[in-house]
Amino acid sequence: MKTLKLKSFIVAGMIAMGGMMLNSGSAFANEPGSSTINEKYQKDNALIREDIAAVHMQKANIKELKSRLQKDRAAGLTEAVIIDKRDLCKARADLRKSKVYLSADKTNLTRDHRLAIRNHRDEVKKYQASLSKYKSKLNKDIANGNEEGITYDAKKIVNYQNMIQYENTMANREREHLSSDLAAIDKELDNLNIQRATVTSASSETAYTRTNGKYYK
């Protein structure tokens, strides 16, 4: 009976202690804010904005070249028409290249976010295993009347509960930021009447790194 009462007291104390830490925010004292997460992906977003600007500029250039070609053809300027066609072909190639860059950079942004989410999930699994370990140890220490062990176990349990909540919170924040980033990019593409870039699966082995304006697997 005394063992049961002691166990109930310890468990109640653990819950109260954990709740106080979570409510006071002490458990997440070092938690990065939204600005920190934004800074993490600043380079990815900057590259995407450069790609969008390039696509927009090249589309405008193609429109202008088509108009010039039409005028030169109507005027019977054979040599000018040849040059116009060459320039138009090059402009279309540049547009295709910029669209590839845009798709790759958007994929990289998504991949980076999902990698961070996966890392937080891995931490949750690790802490859950430790939490189970100390819960089992607590039961044994209670049964053996090991007061020092009980106190230690209770502290470890509260700590791992807090860390699990922290990692889950950060994973959710990463998901929210990913959705927000992609929505902002798609809105910008829609406003400029640019077809949305396709994002490949983040689990795919096709990841790209930009080096000196080129992409390498």
N, C-alpha and C positions, 0 to 999 in steps of 0.2 A: 504493500500500500504506500509506504514511504517513497519507494522507488518511483511509483506511478505519479505521486504528487510532485516529486522532484523533476521528473521528466516534463510534466505539464508546465511547471514553473519556468523551466529552462526554455522550452519551445515558445511560451508566451513572451518571455523576455527577448528572445531572438527576434520575433516578429515585431515587437514594439521598437527594438533598437534599429532594425532595418527600416521600418517605416519612418522613424525620426530622421535617419540619415538621408532617405530619399526625399522627404518633404523639405528638409533644410537645404538640400542641394549639395551637401558635403560629399555625397557619393560621386557626384559628377563635377567636382571642383575643377578638374583639368579637361573638361569636355570641350572640344573645339566648337566654335560658333559657326553661324552660316557664312560669315565673311572668310573664315579659314578654309571651309570647303570650297567656296568660290575661287579663292586664290590657287587652290590645288589644281583646278582645271582651267586656269586663266590662259595658259598657252594653247590648249586644245581649242578653246572658244575663239581665241585671237586668230588662229589658223583658219578656222571655219569662216570667220567674218572676211578674211582676206580672199578665201575661195569664192564666197558669195559675191563679193565686189568684183572679182575677176570675171565671173560668169556673166554678171549684169553688164559689165563694160564690153565683153566680147559679143554678147547678144546685140547690143546697140551698134557695135562696129559692123556686124554682119548685116544688120538692117540698112545701115548707111551704104555698105558696099553693094548690096542688091539694088538699091536705088540708083547708085552711080552706074552700075552695069547696065541697067535698063535704059538710062539716059544715053550712055555711050553707044549702045546697040542701036537705039533709035536714030542717033546722029550718024551712024555708019562708020564709027571710028574703030576699025578692025583691030589695030594695035592696042588701043586703050581697052577694048573688050577682052583681049587675051590677058592683059595685065590685071584687069578687074577679076577675071575668073581665077587667076593664080592667087591673088590676094584673098579672094573669098574662100578658096579651098584651104588656105593657110589659117584663116580666121576660124573656120569650122573645126579644123584640127585642134586649134588652141582652145576652143570652147569644150570640145570633148575631153581634152586633157584636164582642164579646170574642173569639169564635172567629176572626173575620176578622183582628183584631189579632194573635192568636196565630200564625195562619198566615203573616201578612205579616212579623212579627218573626222567625219561624223561617226564612223565606225570605231575609230580610236577613242573618241570621247566616251562612247557607250561602253566600250571594253574596259576603260579605266574605271568608270563608275562601278561596273559589275564586278570587277576584280576587288575593289574596295568592299563591296557588299559581301562578296564571298569570304574575304578575310575576316570580316566581323562575324559571319556565321561560323567560321572555323574556331574563332575565339569563344563563341557561345558554347560550342560542343566541348571544347577543352574545359571551360569553367563548369559546365554541367557535370562532366565526369568527376571533377574535383569535389563538387558539391555533393554528389552521391556518396563519394568516398568518406567525406567528413560527417555526413548524416549517419552512415553505418557505424563510423567510429564513435559518434556521440551516443548511439544506442548501447554500444558495448561499454563505454565509460560510465554511463548511467547505471547499467546493470552491475558493474564492478564497484560503483561508488567512488570513482576517481574524480574528485572535485576539480583538481587542477586541469585534468584532461577535458572535463565538461566545459569549463570556462574557455579553454583554448579552442575546442571544437565549435562552440557557439560563435566565437569571433570569426573563425574561418568561414562558417556557413553564411553569416551575414555578409561578409566580404564578397564571397562568390555570388550570392544572390544579387548584390549591388552591381558587380561586374557584368553579370548576365544581362541585367536591365540596361546597363550602359551600352553594351555592344549591340543589343537589340535596337536601342534608341538611335545609335549611330547608323546602323544598317537602314533603318527607316528614313533617316535624314538623307542618306545617299540616294535612296530610291526617289525621294521627293525632288532632290536636286537634279537627278537624271531626267525625270519627267519635265521639270521646269526648263532645263537647258534645251531639251529636244523640242518642246512646245515653242520656245522663243525662236529657235532656228527655223522651224517650219512656218511660223508666222511671218518671219522676215522673207523667207522664200516665196510665200504666197503673195506678200505685198509687192514683190518685185516680179511676180508672174514667172517664177522659176520652178521647174518641176522638182519636187522634193527628192533629195538624195536618198538612195536606198541604203539602209544599215544592214550589214551582214551579221550573222549570229556571232555573239561575243565568244561562244564556245568553239567557233571555227578556228582552225590553225592558220587561216588567212589573216594575219595581222600585218600592218604596214608601218614602216618608219620613214619619215621624211628626212632626206639628207641632201642638202644643196639643191632643193627644189625638185628632187626626184624621190620616188617611193621604191622601197625595197622590202621584200618579204623577209 
